[in-house]
């Protein structure tokens, strides 16, 4: 319920966070970046859109951790 327009191509995933104010300048991106960095996840959301572009050498466990941390923070 927190995401829309989810898309995946190979290991790249992107989704938009559902907010009242959508778009590239949405302040949720900066807030999300700061909260993710506190948990050791380095992503750069563009507005309300979150992109996950992991390196090919990432393990399944590392990728699962990234997804889990993203879900926890966005659910708040």
Secondary structure, 3 states (H helix, E strand, C coil): CCEEEEEEECCEEEEEECCCCCCCCCCHHHHHHHHHHHCCCCCCCECCEEEEECCCCCCHHHHHHHHHHHHHHHHC
